[in-house]
Amino acid sequence: MIKFKPGNLRVPKFQRPVYVVAAGTTDYRKHYPEYKLEELTMMAFKMLLEENDLKMAPLDVKGLINMAVYGEFADHFQDQLLCEAKVHDYLGLDPLPNVGIKTGGATGGYATLVGASTVASGYSNCTLVLGWERMDEVDTRTGNFYISTAACKDFETRMARMYAAYYAPMARRFAHVYDVKEEVRAAIAVKNRGYACSSPFSQNPGKHTIEEVLNGRMVCDPLRMLECCVMSVGSAAMLLCDEETAYKLSDHPMRLHICGGTHTLRVADRRNMEVPLLPNEKPGMYDWMEEKYHEPYPGFQSFLASRFAAYMAYRMAGIYEPMEDLDLVELHDAFTISDLQTYGDIGLRPYGKEEEYITSGDAYYGGRCPSNLSGGLLGTMHAVGATGIFQGAECFWQLQNKYDKFHGDPKMWTRFGKKKPKDWKSLQIPKRRRALWISHAGVGSHVTCGILENPEEVKG
């Protein structure tokens, strides 16, 4: 691992602005035998082209695309190498260039980062970013092993063969160091699975109680069943454009800022370092971490890749105080503990105070900066290659004031063989300035921090 020098901390700058103009998704299921993978990707692509109030006909929009970036976590699941080429052909985009991205759980986020870079550089005026995962063609045990091999096979994989076993000691250490009660983790599961009840796309919606979570079956001590996401099948897409093309296609495009970070796969090899400070943090404010607890940073408590991605993205987007400048966040809650740890990494609370984001009510709908109104990975989906794109799509629709259109229309529920609940609740946020999403891999091996900004609400 390097020691930071000034050049390493240069804040990225796009050579021209990048905008999101449209998004699409399937619903998400444990098994999806009705459709082939290519058909699922077409479903997301068609929603993007046809249902985002674009000012051009679908074929004309398709005629503007210069580049495609595809995200897929593992070829193993559908036993098809170079799957992106097959999908690209099926979508009718040959001979346009395309590239496949694989960065574990952050595949969708990094596909978005690469797609944004093609637009920002001038290579493309219009780039399709689309991701998927077909996780239902192997049994759950085999699928868990495939996913676990994204960790270091020399060390971590052979210890556990499932990611819950990687996060369990992190949950133990976090609770020990910061004296966090397990009820806080349980509240995250209740909140996110509850919000999934408002989404026609969700795989695991549920109205649970904290007691139900804590009395649930143990997956890997201390993580219980309702604290863990499940394997999903589905696809999601976004269309990224330069400013001129964006306003040709949409009256309400959202400006995109996105940055990434990485860290070693080997958690036990994470060396102590100074905390990279976010714009609102002061030198010396985290000296207590080593003085009081004798804990190295990032240790088992924090994700350096998340902190580095936020460090860059906040400065890129002009974010100074996250809780004041953001109106919504979508975080990578593959496990309740990964969600909880990220609150400190991205500055929703200072390190050591993460639980207050939940206990204060700020994380809930109606709070200062609600999180995972989509239902998150716990309640709605973790079709890995699609996840970071789906999160961006949810942020995009929220800022466009279209949550109700995509979540509340009974026809959307019917499309996926579901019935809109009688007690359905709109989760449209009232303030629509900026939204953030975190796309996270492994135990923090790859992370992107994406920020969408509403030009109608944020001037200059």
N, C-alpha and C positions, 0 to 999 in steps of 0.2 A: 504494500500500500504506500502511496506517495505521501510526502508531507507537502501541504499546500504552499505554493508560491504564487505571486500575483497573477501570473498568466493562467494558472489553473482556475482562478476565481473570476475570470473575465465573464461578465454577464452576457449571455447570447443576445443577439439582435438580428431580427429578421430584416432582410434587405427591402422587403415590402410587406405590408400587412397581409395577414391570412384570415379568412373568414369561413365559418361553417354556414352553409345555406340550406342543408336538408339532411334528414336522418331517417333511418328505417330499421325495423327489427322484426324478428319472428316472436312468437311466444317461446317459453323454455320448458322443457320436459325432461324427465329421467329417461324416457324412451320415446322415440319419434319414428316408428316404423313406416308411417304413412308416406314419408317423403325421402327421397335420396338427398344426400348432402348438397348436390348442385341445386336441387329444387329449393332447399331451405335458404341458400344464399340468394337465389332469385327472388324469394319472397321478401327478404329485407331490401334488396335492390329496387324492387317494384314499389314498395312503400315509399322509399326515398324519392323515386321519380314521380309518383302519382299523387301523394297525399300530403305534400308540404306546401301547398299553395304557391308553387313556382309559377313564374310568368311565361314559361315556355312549355310546349308539349313535351312529353317524355322522350320521344325520339330526338327532338331538338336539343334537349338537355344532354342526352347521351352523346350527341354529336359534338359537344364541347369538351368532353373528357380527353385529357392528354396522357394520363398516367394512372395506374392502379397499384395500390399497396395492400397486400393481403396479410392477415394475421391468423396463424394456426399454431397452437401449442405443440401438438405431437402428431406426426404422421402415423404413429402406431395404431391410433384408434380406428381409423378407417383403412389401414393397410394400403396406403397410396402415397408414395413419394411424390414430391413436387405437386402437391394437390392444388396449389395456387394456379398452375397452368391449366389444369382441368376446369377449375371454376371460371377462370378468365375466358376460356373458350366458350363455356356454357352461357355466360352472361353476354356473349356476342361482342367482345371487346378486342379480339385479335384484329390486326397485328399491333395494337398499342402496347407500349412497354409495361411490364409489371414486375414486382419484386415481392418475395415472401419474407415475413418477419417472424422470428421465434425468440422470445425472451421470457419464457415461462409464463407465470400469471400476469405479467405486465405486457404480454404480447399485443393486446389491443391498444394500450397506451403508446407503446413504442411504434406500432404501425401508424398511429396518428401523428407522432412526432416526425417520423420519416416522411409521411404524406405532406405535413405542413412545411417541411424543409424543401420539398420539391416545388411548392408554390412560392415560398419565401425567396428562393434562389432565382426564380424566373424560368426554371426548367419547364414548369407546368403552370397553366392558368386555372386548371380544373382537375383535381385529383380525387379519385374514388378511394376511400379507405373502408375496407370490408373485412370482417373477421368471423370465425366460426369455430365450433368444436363438435365433433361427432363422437360422443363418449359412451354410446349405448351398444356398441358392437363388441364389447368385451365385458366380462363380469366385473363387479365392483372391486373385488380383491386385486384382480389384474390391473384394473384402471388405477387404483391407488398406488400400485407398484410403479406403473409407467410414470405417474406424476412424481413419485418420490425420486426417480432417477434424474430429475432436474436439479437435485441437490448434488453434492460431491459424492460420487459413487465410491471413492476411496475411503470415505469416513462416514458421512451422515446416512446415506442410503442403506448401508448394511446394518446400521443400528436400529432401524425402525421400519422402513419400507412403507411408511405413510406419513403425511405431513402433520397430522394431529400430534404425532409423537415429537416432532420438531418444535411445535408451538407450546406443548404442555410444560416443558421446563421453563420456557419464557414466561408463561403465565404464573408459574410458581415463584420465579425470581422477582417478577414485577410486583406481585402481591406482598412478598416478603420485604422488599426494599422500601416500597411506598405505603405499606400497610393498607392495601386496597381490599375491601371485602368482596367476596364472590358475588354478592347481590348486585354489584355494579355491572359485572359482566352479564349477569342474567338479565338485567334491565335492557342492555343493548339488544339481546336476542328478542326480548318481548317487543321492543320498539320497532325493530327493523322487520320482523316477521309480521307484525301488525300492519305496518304501512303497505306491505305486499298485498294485503287484502283489497287495496284500492286499484291494483294493477291487473289488467287482463293478460299481461305477459308472464306473470309470476308462476313459479314452479312449487314453492313451499310457503304459501301464505298461511297465517294462523294467528288466532287470538289466544295467546298464552298468558300465563301468570309467572311471576318470578319463582313461586314455589314449584310450579310445574317444571320449569327449566332446571332448578336445583335438584329436583327429585328424579330427573330423567336418567336414562341409561348412560353410564360412563363410557366415553370413547377412548380417552387417554387422560388419566388423572392429571389436572382437575377439569378437563374440558368434557362437557356432557353433550349429548346428541344434538340438542337444540342450539348449541353454541358453535356448531360446525356446519359449513355449507355442504352441499352434495354435488355430485357430478351432473352436468346438464348437457342438453343438446339444443343448438340454436345458432342464429346468426344475427349480426348487427352491422350497420353501415352508416357512414357519414360522407358528405360531399364537401370538399374544401376548395376554396377559390381565392383568387386575387380580388382586390377591391372592385375593379371595374366589372369583372364577370359576376361577382357576388350580387351587385345591385342590378345587373341585367336579369338575374334569375329571381331575386327576392327583394321585397321591400323591407325585410327585417332580418338581415344576416347578423351573425354574432361574431365578433372578433376573437381570434384564438391566440393565446400565448401558451407555450408548452416547453418544458425542460425535463431532463432526465438525470438520474444518478444510479450508481451501482455500488456494490460492496461484495466482498469475498463470499463464496458459497459456504465456506467453513466458519460456522458461527464461533467456534472455540478459538479461531485465529484472528479475531477482530481486535486490533491493537488499540490501546488507549490513545486518545487525541483530544485536542481542544474542540469545544462545541462550536460549529459554524453558527454564527448568530444571525437570526432573522432581523429584518429592518427595525423592528420595535424593541429588540433586546439590547441590553447594555453589557459592556465588558465586565467580567467578574460576577455576573448574576448567577452563574452556575458553579462557582467555586465550592459551594456547600456540598455538591454531589460527592466529591472525593473526600472533603473534610469530615462530613457527617457519616457517610456510608462506606467510605473507602472503595467506592465503585468506579471502575473505569468507564469512560464513554467511548463507544455507545453501549458496550457490555451486552447483557441480555435484555436490557430494558428498552432500548431505542433502535430505530432503523436509520443508520447514517445515510443510506441512499434516499430515503424519504426527506430527511432534513436537507440534504444537498439539492434535491430537485426543487423543494420549496424555496430554499435560499436563492436559487437562480430565478425561478418563475416569479416570485414576488417582486424582485427587482426588475425583471423584464416587463411585468405588467403594471408596475407602479403601486403595488400593494404595500402599505406600511403597517397597518394594524388589522390582522386577519379577521378578528371578530367584528370589527366595524366595517371593513371594506367588502366582506363577502356576505352574500345573502343565502347561500346554499352550498353544502358540500356533499359529494358522493365519495365515500371512502371504501377501502378494500376490506370488507368484513368477512373474509373467508373463515375466520374464527373471531369470536368476540374479543380475544386478547389482541389480535392484530389491529382491530378497530381502535381499541382503547389505547394502545401504544402510540398510534399515529396522531392522536390529539396533541401530544407534546411535540412530536416531530414537526408538525406543520403550524404550530403556534396557536392552536385554538385554546390552549392553556399552557403555561410554563411547564417545563419538565418537573415532575413530582406532584403536579396538581391536576393531572389528566382526568381523574374521576369527577372533578367539579363540573366539567363540561356536561356530564350526564345529570348529576345530582342537582345542578342549578336549574335545569329545564331548558338550557340554551340549545340543546341538541334536538329538541322536539319541535314538531310543527307548531308554529306560533311563537317559538323561541327566537333568540337573537340571530342564530345561524343554524338552522336545522340540518340534520344529516340523514342521508340515505332514505329520502322520501320515496325513492323507487322501490324500496323493499330490500335493496342491497343484494349482496351475494347470499346472505342467509335466507332471505325470503323469496327472492325472485330468480336469481340465476348465477351460475359460474361456468358457463360454456367458454372455457378459458380464453381462446383466441378472440372471442367476441366481447368479453367482459369490459375491457377498457374503452371500447367503442360504444357499447350500450350505456355505460355511465355518462359518457360525453353527450350521447343523444338525449338522455334524461335531463341533463343540465340545459341543453339547447332548447328543448321544448318548454322547460320551466321559464327561461328568460324570454321566450317568444309568447308567453301567456297561453300556451297550448296544452297544458297538462290535461285539462278536461277533454279536449278533442281526442287525444290519444289514449286516455285512460277511462273516460266517462261515457263515451258513446257506446250504447248497447250493441251496436253492430260490430264493434271491435271485439267485444266479448264473444259474440256469436261466431265470429270468424274463427276463433280458436276453440270452438266447442264448449264454451262456458256461458254462464248466465250472470249478468251484472247483479251483484248483491243488492238487496233492498236497502241495506244500511250503508251503501257506498258513500264514501266521503271524499270530497275534492281536497287535494293536497297542493293546490296551486299557491305558490308563494306570492305575497302582495308586493314586496320590493324585488325588483328584477334588474339589478345593476350588474352583479358578477356572481358566477358560480365556479366552483373548483371541483376537480375530481382527481383522485389518486389511483393509479393503476400500479399494482404491486406484485412482485414475483418472489417465490421462495420464502425465505425468512428475511426478506429485504435485499435480495441479490440484484434485482433491477426494479426501478420505480420511475414513473413519470408523474409530474404534477401539471395538469392542464387547467387553464383558467379561461373561461369564456366571459366576454365583456359585452354588454349591451350598449351599442353606440347611441341609442336614443336616450339612455339614462346616464351615461358617463361621457361627458363632453371633453374634447381636447385630447 
